[in-house]
Structures are given as structure tokens and as C-alpha cells.
Amino acid sequence: MTVEALVGSLSQSEKLLAMELIWRDLSNNAADLPSPDWHDAVVHQRLDNPMPGEVLNLQDAFREIQGWRNANKPSP
């Protein structure tokens, strides 16, 4: 069975779990993953030109994102 066929046979929750496991594995060896050539330029551009508006600390940013997610949840 090919990887593509295996992934196609998984349920949505199994696919999400597989993505999480793959991401965790890749993250454990992040130094072995080369960044694409464009990545450094994009990071520097974003650091040099942050989005306008209020700068939030991490906790406030998480609260804002959670509020947005809760407001946009489909009703059951």
C-alpha cells in the first residue's frame, strides 16, 4: 500500500493525529531540516515591517485568538 493510499483510508481524526505525530517527529530534528531560500528574506521583512496596530503580549494574543475562535464557531 502506498503512503497516499494509507492516508486516504484514514478517518479525519486519524489524519489529524498522524499530522501531529509527523510534526512532532520533524520538530525533534528541526536542525536537520533546511529552510527554503525565501524563508530568511520573509522573516527579516516581517521583523522590519510589523503589522500596524497594538502589540500584544503572548497571553493577551492567545485570549484574542480564543475569543475570535469562539465567536466564529458554528452553532450545533
N, C-alpha and C positions, 0 to 999 in steps of 0.2 A: 504494500500500500504506500502511495506517495504521501509526503507531508501535506500536500494540498488536499488530497482525498481525506486524510485523517482529520484535518482541521474542519473540512466540510461536514464531517459526520458528528462533530461535537455540538452540544447544545450551547445556547448563548452564555449561560453561566459557566460552562466548561471552557468556552473560548476566553472569557474574561479571566478565569483562573489561570489558563495557560499563558495569557499575555502577562499577567502579574508575575508568574514564575519565570518567564523568559526575561522580563525586565529586571527582576531581582538578580538573576544569574548574570546578565550583562552588566548591571551596576556593580557587582562584586569585582568585576575585572575591567572597570572603566578605563584604566590606564592603557589597556591593550586595544581600545577602540579609537582609531584615528578620527579626528573631526574633519568634516569636509572643508575644502579650501575656503568656501564662502563664510564659514561659521565665525571665524575670528573677526572678519570685517563687520559682520552684522552685530556681534556683541559690542564692539567698540563704537559703532554708530549709535546703538541704543543707549550706551552709557554716556556718550557725548550729547545726545539729544533725547532726554527722557520725555515722557508724555507730559503735557501740561496738566496742571491741577495739583491738588493736595497730595503730599507724600504721606502715606500711612505706615504705621509700624506694623509688624507682622501680625499681631493679634487682631488689630483693627481691620486689616486686609482680609483675614480669614472670616471675621464676623460679617464684613460687607459681602464677600462671596457667598457665604452661607445664607445671608438674607436674600440675595439675588436668586440663589438656587431654590429656596423655599417659596419665593414669590412666583417662580416660573414652573413649579411642579404641576403636572396635570392633575386635575381632581379625579378621585377614584370613581 
